[in-house]
Amino acid sequence: MQKALETPYYAVIFTSQRTDGDQGYGEAADNVVSIVSKFEGFLGAESVRDSNGLGITISYWESMAHIDKWRQNAVHSSAKSMGRETWYSSYRIRICEVKYENSFQHPEHQ
């Protein structure tokens, strides 16, 4: 689980439906993760995908300005193009400001 972050911050929620087959997706996703993890203003991400290809990835950012810079990144732009052409049958992006965060960690699972 993502460690607690200092509020406020922004969350980009990317919900997608994958097409069948890898078609280079795994390698490209690894490359994007490697680059974004070093990107200014990036705070972390969490991602899940079910057996039917429905996935949700939430990335966390310090500001909208950092999100806008990432949106314009060449590697990210290339991945978006491949996503539309090959990897996704549909997707939705939502951006929200996180004003409050609370968490719990059971002592036996720390």
N, C-alpha and C positions, 0 to 999 in steps of 0.2 A: 504494500500500500504506500502511496505517496506520502512523504512526511508533511507535517503541518506547515502551511505557508502563512506569511504575514499578510493580512488583508489591508487594503483592498488589492486585488489582482484580477486578471482576466482569464476566462476559460473559453477556449475554442472547442466546440463540440462538433465532431465530424462523424456523422452516421452514414454508413455506406452499405450497399449490397454488391458483393463481388460477382463477377462472371466466373464461369467454370475454368479451371486450369490455372497454373501459376503465371505463364506468359511473361516471365521476367519480374513479376511483382515482388517476390521475396528479396531478391538482390537489390532492387530499387528501393524498397522499404528500408532495408538495412542501411543503405547509403544515405537516405534522407534522415534517418534517426541519428546517424553518426554526425552529420552536418548540423542538424538543428540542436543537438545536445551542446554544441559549442557556440550557438548563436546568442548574441547579446539580448538579454531580456527574457530568455527562455528559462522557465522554472521547473519543467518536468512534464511528464505525460503518463497516461494510463490508457490501456487498450485491451479490448476483448473482441472476439469474433466467434459466432456460433457455427455449428456444423452445416447450416444452410447458407453460410456466407454473409450473414448480417453482422456488421461490426460497428463498434463505437470506439472512437479514439478521442480523448480529451487532452488537449495540451494547455499548459498554464503559462501565463505571460505577465510580465511586470506592467505593461501598458499597451494601449491600442497602437501607439507609435511603433513599438517593437513588433506587433502582429503585422502591421502594414509593411514594415521592412522585410519580414519573412515572406509575406505574400508576393513581394517583388523579386525574391531570390531566384536566380536562374535554375538551380537544381529543383527547387520547389515548383517553379513554373513548368519545367519539363515533366515532372511527375504528375502535375495536374493535367497536362495534355494527354499523357499516356492513360491516366485514370479515365478520362472522358472517352478516349478512343478504344481502350482495350480492357481495363481492369474492373470497371464498375458499370453495372446496369443502371444504378442511380446513386445519388448521394445528397446529403443536406448538411449545411454548415450553419451553426448558430454561435454567436459570440455574446458572452454575458460578463458582467462585472460581479465578482464574488466579494460581497461585503462582510460576510460572516462565515466562519468555519469552526466546527467542533469535531472532535474525534474521540475514539475510545480504543484502547488496546488492552485486552485481557492479560493479566500478569503472567499466566501460564503460557502465553503465546508470544512473548517478547523475545 
